[in-house]
Amino acid sequence: MVRKWAFRAVLGYLLLGLFLYVYLFILADSSLPDSFKGSSADPATFMNAREIMLSEEFSKIKNLLFFLSTPYEWLFYFLILILGVSRGFEKWARGTAKNRFIQTAVYLFWLSLASFIAIFPLQFISYKISRTYNISTQNFSMWMKDELTDFWVNYLIMFIIVSVLYGLMKKFKNRWWLAAWALSVPFTIFMMFIQPVVIDPLYNDFYPLKDKALEQKILTLADKAEIPADHVFEVDMSEKTNSLNAYVNGVGSNSRIVLWDTTLEQLTDKEILFVMAHEMAHYVEKHIYIGIAIYLVLSFFGLFLASKLMRGIVANYKDDIKVSSVSSLSSLPLFLLLTSMLMFAVSPFSNWISRYQETRADRYAIEMTDDKQAAITSFQKLSKVGLSQVNPPILVKIFRYGHPTMMERLIMLEQYEQEEKE
């Protein structure tokens, strides 16, 4: 039975991969509608033929890797359950110590290590592709350092979560999901508070913006938007990537306005001000807090469904998946599998909300800066440098895009000007 399940799971994954390849490389249409030819959204107006070709190639490969990576994660969790690997890790942990926290730490280490090794090939392929297309500028040792930092940061966060979660499972047999959800509220806010000052500096060095004239322009813009800010931070990303980015993150006193040095090098001051106005819009319109609220609602129902599904699966298939009870550590891959599938299932909705907020931010930015040309050229440069498709296939947009497509953003700018004239 185990071999049959494993064979079917692997075969199903391979067939899915074949379908995705055919869809993305043969069937999907990413061409620009004729009505937009010659407009600011037409790649031919801001890219040469080679750049257009490379953007199509790179986007298709990255989209394929995106759609393969999540089911690959599901396959991994499923296989280590039915093959008894998770149960073996739990026995190993119990044999190491009697203390529950030490057992959790040992079990989670082996599970995290197995996951890291299993997923590493896809991560490495993604890295090599980014290097080939000149998106990533990292050498292997620097990239590997970030991967190992990711491993330990995620391990520490997961240790806290799993220790609390399985403690609640033992204490509240049927209502553990509700207690876990209640604790997730302060934990989520706490993580957002420490992200800019504790976690982000583990990967990059942040320092005050060197261009003081530009900093003053940005702070003036922030003051106009009634955003409390005394400094703008710059981060050296050119040693890792050629991509462009800027953001405002954190909550309360730990909020930070951050610009990548690649953005400073490749965008003009006017373009940077438009990008920063866009980021400030998320603060002004309280998108961060709306996002937290939506996350909490979704996590409420997600944890409830996960608890029901776990109880039913363990009750009916405990011998097949080698899990004795929901509260045993060996059930963690089942919990991760179910939550990952539920998150993927709701991703079209969460992406739709995000795209709506990003559109709002675009409109806010153009109203604040009143500079349509800077808005258009900044989007064109973002698309050109990132080798992103202007009009991606519909499934890619639904499941992957938290921002409107570049075609939608650029056309919106042109239509916005017409609306203002009317």
Secondary structure, 3 states (H helix, E strand, C coil): CHHHHHHHHHHHHHHHHHHHHHHHHHHCCCCCCHHHCCCCCCHHHCCCHHHHHHHHHHHHHHHHHHHHHHHHHHHHHHHHHHCCHHHHHHHHHHHHCCCHHHHHHHHHHHHHHHHHHHHHHHHHHHHHHHHHCCCECCCHHHHHHHHHHHHHHHHHHHHHHHHHHHHHHHHCCCCHHHHHHHHHHHHHHHHHHHHHHHHHHHCCCEEECCCHHHHHHHHHHHHHCCCCCCCCEEECCCCCECCCCEEEECCHHHCEEEEEHHHHHHCCHHHHHHHHHHHHHHHHCCHHHHHHHHHHHHHHHHHHHHHHHHHHHHHHHHHHHCCCCCCCHHHHHHHHHHHHHHHHHHHHHHHHHHHHHHHHHHHHHHHHHCCHHHHHHHHHHHHHHHCCCCCCCHHHHHHHCCCCCHHHHHHHHHHHHHHHHC
